[in-house]
Amino acid sequence: MNDVVNVPNGWEKCQISDVLFIQNGYAFKSNDFYKSSSSQNNIHLIKQSQLKGDKVDVSESVFLPNEYLTKYNDYKITKGDILIGMSGSIGKVSFYDYDFDSLLNQRVGKIQLFSKSTFNQRFFGYLLLNIEQEIQKIARGMGVQNVSSKDIENLDFNLPPLNEQNRIVEKIEMLFSEIDAGVESLSKAKIQLERYRQSLLKHAFEGKLTAQWRAEYESKNGKPLPTADELIEQIQTARQAHYDKQVKDWELAVKAWENNGKNGKKPTKPTKLEKFQNFEKNDLIPDFPETWALIKLSDIAEIGSGISVSQNRKLNNPLTVNYLRVANVQRGYLVLDEIKTMKIEEELLSKYSLKYGDILFNEGGDRDKLGRGWIWQSEIENCITQNHVFRATPHIASIVHSKYISYWGNSFGKNYFEKTGKQTTNLASINKTVLSGFPVTFPSLNEQSIIVDIIESRMSEIDNLMSQLESQLLKANYMKSAILHKAFQGKLVPQDPTDLPASQLLDQIKAERLAKQTAKQTAQTATKSKAKANKQPKAKSKAKTKES
């Protein structure tokens, strides 16, 4: 530790092993675990994953039978104990401040002072918090790393007098308490902002954000808003025009294929339009204005899937393209810092290539992530989607506002996808049929644009506030680190020349340990002597029997 070089007055350079050792946990069998507590099984088992921040989180405990507390008494955790992560969450230090006892699982260590009357135990908890990164550096192993109790015990540090240990702990906890109060307020503000975000989207798709605009539309424009039936008629006209264009493009492609000697695969004829069907409102769909239509996604967009990734695919005219994975498509944004590539047939590029304004939906993953997505704005050239990412290409840009559809899908669409998705052992998924039938509340293009503008303006404000809150939370963590750093440099509280110096504490603990060791050895010697003495008379008795 860098601070060990500069030793304040009254402090003493030493090793952690001079004052404490780390008790390792026990490898309890998972077959003995209970998922919940009852009168028969109410002993918490503390695992390394429960070391969160500087507090032990017992909400994630499993439980062991009551009798284990006596059977494994050496691994008991009581109020005031300090735990440290020895594997995975290496160096994480948490204080156990609960009134009930628990048991210590493997991969977790417990601080054991040689004398609690000579040292302040919480001081050493904060000391280990301060050197967490240094402990992580001495960890070993590939994949999941581990640190040994011996390696931690061999670390050097500066030990202050006991009175100063007490003053340091008191000052740290006073300052941490003030910071924690601020963090709690910041966290509550984050929750409130998130609730406001959800409320904003709810009001947007119930038509409440544009209620005044609709009320003033006719007086400003000299004509009423299109009715729901008129919107549906516009949609039918647009989808028919889109289909007619596809047929003409196909006919031209067939002629070109024939003129080229029918080389390669014959162009595929567009799928016939499905009959337009009116939707009946259900419980998943919020109340919306009478001037809005209720349609399904396939009425306004062509639904397509991507291509599976395969290294063994044999290609005649290979072309390397970029593709989006599920990880790239988040709820309301795209993550494009890592884009992978695959090879496909060159002639397939036009069919699978993403187009500006395409709406992306994820096929699978955790159930609450089904259908999440955002829109494509041609950020990358020659880009397609993997087969686990669907795309919806609007029939005509002047009718459908892609962002409106995506915001709708990421809010009210969540319930639809969770209800209609299929669940396997480890994965939930939606298919093309489910996505095609996704219901959409559909106002006029003008109103869609206004809704999107309001959403994005207010979302921007929310994001800015959220960013400020995150920055303040980060500063709170830095403040805690700075406080600990100053504390163990001897700069947080003043030194008192009347304090008993740390060197005498070390001498005292050495003498106590030596006395205990001597007493133990004496007891062992006495036990051996007694056992030997008890054996000797029996041996002589046998000898006398032989002589007689």
Helices and strands as residue ranges (DSSP letters): G 2-4, E 12-15, G 16-18, E 20-24, G 30-32, E 43-46, G 48-50, E 51-52, E 55-56, G 58-60, E 62-64, H 68-71, G 73-75, E 76-77, E 82-85, E 93-95, E 102-104, E 108-113, H 121-130, H 132-137, H 149-153, E 156-159, H 162-205, H 211-221, H 228-259, E 293-296, H 297-300, E 301-304, E 318-324, G 326-328, E 329-330, E 333-334, E 340-345, G 346-348, H 349-352, E 359-362, E 364-365, G 367-369, E 383-385, E 389-394, H 402-411, H 413-420, E 422-423, E 428-429, H 432-436, E 439-442, H 445-487, H 502-547
